[in-house]
Amino acid sequence: MLRVEDLHVYYGGIHALKGAHLKVDKGQIVTLIGANGAGKSTTLRTIVGLVKLRSGSIEFNGEDLSRLQTHEIIKRGIAISPEGRKVFANLTILENLELGAYARDYGTFNTQREWVYSLFPRLKERERQLAGTLSGGEQQMLALGRALMSRPQLILLDEPSLGLAPLVVEEVFRIIQTINEEGATILLVEQNAMAALQIAHFAYVLETGRITLEGTGRMLLEDERVRSAYLGE
């Protein structure tokens, strides 16, 4: 579904991605782990056109995305739930979800909204509440729900567990698995390497802009280098 090859990205004179590569097959959860500053978020932002690549290729369902604008990429069937949630604090839950559905036929909005509410019942209970008054966990659920409103084929999740309590983290990862089981393909960037690798079909390790290890989630869980660097063992 997604193929990234030899990706080079710069921020001014800083070479942020140095030939990074990855692929995501339909129906998979693929995770990208690495330290702060390794280039994980840059990879996701480049895929959706928020950051422009210097060289390399990004293909989605066989189509080159590198020259497309972000709104065109979203219409192709990709959505992103950004790091830090970035909900519209002065809008209600319902209004945030409406914005997530802007690229779809409005005739499908109610069906899509009810599906999101089935995943996140708390959002339905509070749909008229301002997003800025929600807890961190509830805002993360809203950010996920907003991304799902476009019914994407591929969803990019950037640090969905960041800053959340352990019980909320468990719920978020359970929902990620449910979304995947219901047909969404997922590329997950996550600092909680243990949780991410436990649910991933395939995984990559990104270090200073380069992919240094790759394999199934189980393989990397058992890799001594990963256990030492990212699992605290």
C-alpha positions as CSV (number, residue, x, y, z in Angstrom):
1,M,0.0,0.0,0.0
2,L,2.7,2.5,1.0
3,R,6.3,2.4,-0.2
4,V,9.0,4.9,0.9
5,E,12.4,4.7,-0.7
6,D,15.7,6.5,-0.2
7,L,14.0,9.5,1.5
8,H,16.2,12.6,2.1
9,V,14.7,15.5,4.0
10,Y,16.4,18.7,5.1
11,Y,15.4,21.5,7.6
12,G,17.7,24.2,6.3
13,G,21.2,22.8,6.6
14,I,20.1,20.0,8.8
15,H,19.9,16.6,7.1
16,A,16.9,15.1,9.0
17,L,16.3,11.9,6.9
18,K,19.2,10.2,5.2
19,G,17.9,7.6,2.8
20,A,15.1,6.3,5.1
21,H,12.9,3.5,3.7
22,L,9.9,1.6,4.8
23,K,6.8,-0.2,3.4
24,V,3.4,-0.8,4.8
25,D,1.3,-3.7,3.4
26,K,-2.5,-3.5,3.4
27,G,-4.0,-4.6,6.7
28,Q,-0.9,-4.3,8.7
29,I,0.1,-2.3,11.8
30,V,3.7,-1.1,11.1
31,T,5.6,0.7,13.8
32,L,8.5,3.1,13.6
33,I,10.5,3.4,16.8
34,G,13.5,5.5,17.7
35,A,14.9,8.1,20.1
36,N,13.8,11.7,20.2
37,G,15.1,13.6,17.2
38,A,15.6,10.4,15.1
39,G,13.2,11.6,12.4
40,K,10.1,9.7,13.2
41,S,7.6,12.6,13.1
42,T,9.4,14.0,10.1
43,T,8.8,10.8,8.2
44,L,5.1,11.0,8.8
45,R,4.9,14.7,8.0
46,T,6.8,14.1,4.7
47,I,4.4,11.3,3.7
48,V,1.4,13.6,4.0
49,G,3.2,16.5,2.3
50,L,3.6,18.8,5.4
51,V,7.4,18.6,4.9
52,K,8.9,18.5,1.4
53,L,11.4,15.8,0.5
54,R,14.7,16.7,-1.2
55,S,14.9,13.3,-3.0
56,G,13.5,9.8,-2.8
57,S,10.1,8.5,-3.5
58,I,6.8,8.0,-1.7
59,E,4.2,5.8,-3.4
60,F,0.7,5.1,-2.1
61,N,-1.3,2.4,-4.0
62,G,1.2,2.8,-6.8
63,E,0.8,6.6,-7.1
64,D,3.6,9.0,-6.6
65,L,2.7,11.4,-3.7
66,S,5.8,13.6,-3.7
67,R,4.4,16.4,-5.8
68,L,0.9,16.5,-4.3
69,Q,-0.4,19.0,-1.7
70,T,-1.5,17.7,1.7
71,H,-5.2,18.1,1.0
72,E,-4.8,16.0,-2.2
73,I,-3.0,13.3,-0.3
74,I,-5.7,13.2,2.3
75,K,-8.3,12.7,-0.5
76,R,-6.3,9.7,-1.7
77,G,-7.1,7.9,1.5
78,I,-4.4,8.8,4.1
79,A,-5.1,10.5,7.4
80,I,-2.8,11.7,10.2
81,S,-3.3,12.0,13.9
82,P,-0.5,14.4,14.9
83,E,1.8,14.4,17.8
84,G,0.4,16.5,20.7
85,R,-3.2,15.8,19.5
86,K,-3.7,19.3,18.1
87,V,-7.5,19.3,18.6
88,F,-9.3,22.6,17.9
89,A,-9.7,23.6,21.5
90,N,-12.4,26.3,20.9
91,L,-14.6,23.9,18.9
92,T,-16.9,21.2,20.2
93,I,-16.2,17.5,19.8
94,L,-18.8,17.3,17.0
95,E,-17.2,20.3,15.2
96,N,-13.8,18.7,15.4
97,L,-15.2,15.5,13.8
98,E,-16.9,17.5,11.1
99,L,-13.6,19.0,10.2
100,G,-12.1,15.5,10.0
101,A,-14.7,14.6,7.4
102,Y,-14.2,17.6,5.1
103,A,-12.8,15.5,2.3
104,R,-15.7,13.0,2.2
105,D,-19.2,13.2,0.8
106,Y,-21.3,14.7,3.6
107,G,-24.0,12.1,2.9
108,T,-21.8,9.5,4.7
109,F,-21.1,11.8,7.7
110,N,-23.6,10.4,10.1
111,T,-22.6,6.8,9.4
112,Q,-19.0,7.6,9.9
113,R,-19.7,9.6,13.1
114,E,-21.6,6.7,14.6
115,W,-18.7,4.4,13.9
116,V,-16.3,6.7,15.6
117,Y,-18.7,7.0,18.5
118,S,-18.9,3.2,18.8
119,L,-15.1,3.2,19.2
120,F,-15.1,6.2,21.6
121,P,-18.4,6.2,23.6
122,R,-17.2,9.1,25.7
123,L,-17.0,11.4,22.7
124,K,-20.7,10.7,22.0
125,E,-21.6,11.5,25.6
126,R,-19.8,14.9,25.3
127,E,-20.2,15.8,21.7
128,R,-21.3,19.4,22.5
129,Q,-18.4,19.9,24.9
130,L,-15.5,22.1,23.9
131,A,-12.4,20.1,23.0
132,G,-10.2,22.2,25.1
133,T,-12.0,21.2,28.3
134,L,-11.3,17.5,27.7
135,S,-8.7,15.4,29.6
136,G,-5.5,14.5,27.7
137,G,-6.8,11.0,27.1
138,E,-10.1,12.3,25.8
139,Q,-8.3,14.7,23.5
140,Q,-6.2,11.8,22.1
141,M,-9.4,9.9,21.4
142,L,-10.8,12.9,19.7
143,A,-7.7,13.3,17.6
144,L,-7.9,9.6,16.5
145,G,-11.7,10.0,15.9
146,R,-11.1,13.1,13.8
147,A,-8.6,11.3,11.6
148,L,-10.9,8.3,11.2
149,M,-13.8,10.6,10.0
150,S,-12.3,10.5,6.5
151,R,-12.5,6.7,6.5
152,P,-8.8,6.4,5.5
153,Q,-7.2,3.4,4.0
154,L,-4.0,4.3,5.8
155,I,-3.8,6.2,9.1
156,L,-0.6,7.7,10.4
157,L,-0.4,7.8,14.2
158,D,2.2,10.1,15.8
159,E,2.9,9.3,19.4
160,P,-0.7,8.5,20.5
161,S,0.4,7.5,24.0
162,L,2.4,10.6,24.7
163,G,1.7,12.1,28.1
164,L,-1.1,9.7,29.0
165,A,-1.7,7.7,32.1
166,P,-0.8,3.9,31.9
167,L,-4.5,2.8,32.0
168,V,-5.4,5.3,29.2
169,V,-2.4,4.1,27.2
170,E,-3.7,0.5,27.4
171,E,-7.1,1.7,26.1
172,V,-5.5,3.7,23.2
173,F,-3.6,0.6,22.1
174,R,-6.6,-1.6,22.3
175,I,-8.5,0.9,20.1
176,I,-5.6,0.9,17.6
177,Q,-5.9,-2.9,17.3
178,T,-9.7,-2.6,16.9
179,I,-9.3,0.0,14.2
180,N,-6.9,-2.3,12.4
181,E,-9.2,-5.3,12.8
182,E,-12.0,-3.3,11.2
183,G,-9.9,-2.7,8.1
184,A,-7.6,0.3,8.6
185,T,-3.9,0.0,7.8
186,I,-1.8,1.8,10.4
187,L,1.7,3.3,10.4
188,L,2.5,4.0,14.1
189,V,5.2,6.3,15.4
190,E,5.6,5.6,19.1
191,Q,8.2,6.0,21.9
192,N,6.5,3.3,24.0
193,A,8.5,0.7,22.1
194,M,7.3,-2.2,24.1
195,A,3.6,-1.5,23.5
196,A,4.1,-0.7,19.9
197,L,6.2,-3.8,19.1
198,Q,3.6,-6.0,20.9
199,I,0.9,-5.1,18.4
200,A,3.0,-4.5,15.3
201,H,3.1,-6.9,12.3
202,F,6.3,-5.3,11.2
203,A,8.6,-2.7,12.7
204,Y,11.5,-0.4,11.8
205,V,14.1,1.3,14.0
206,L,15.1,4.8,12.9
207,E,18.3,6.3,14.2
208,T,19.5,9.8,13.2
209,G,17.6,9.7,10.0
210,R,18.5,6.1,8.9
211,I,16.7,2.8,9.2
212,T,19.1,0.6,11.1
213,L,16.9,-2.4,12.0
214,E,13.7,-4.0,10.6
215,G,11.7,-7.1,11.2
216,T,8.5,-8.4,12.6
217,G,7.4,-6.9,15.9
218,R,8.2,-10.1,17.7
219,M,11.7,-10.3,16.1
220,L,12.6,-6.8,17.3
221,L,11.1,-7.4,20.8
222,E,13.6,-10.2,21.1
223,D,16.6,-8.4,19.5
224,E,19.2,-7.6,22.2
225,R,20.1,-4.2,20.6
226,V,16.4,-3.1,20.7
227,R,16.0,-4.4,24.3
228,S,19.0,-2.5,25.5
229,A,18.4,0.8,23.6
230,Y,14.6,1.0,23.8
231,L,13.1,-1.4,26.3
232,G,15.3,-0.5,29.3
233,E,16.9,-4.0,29.6
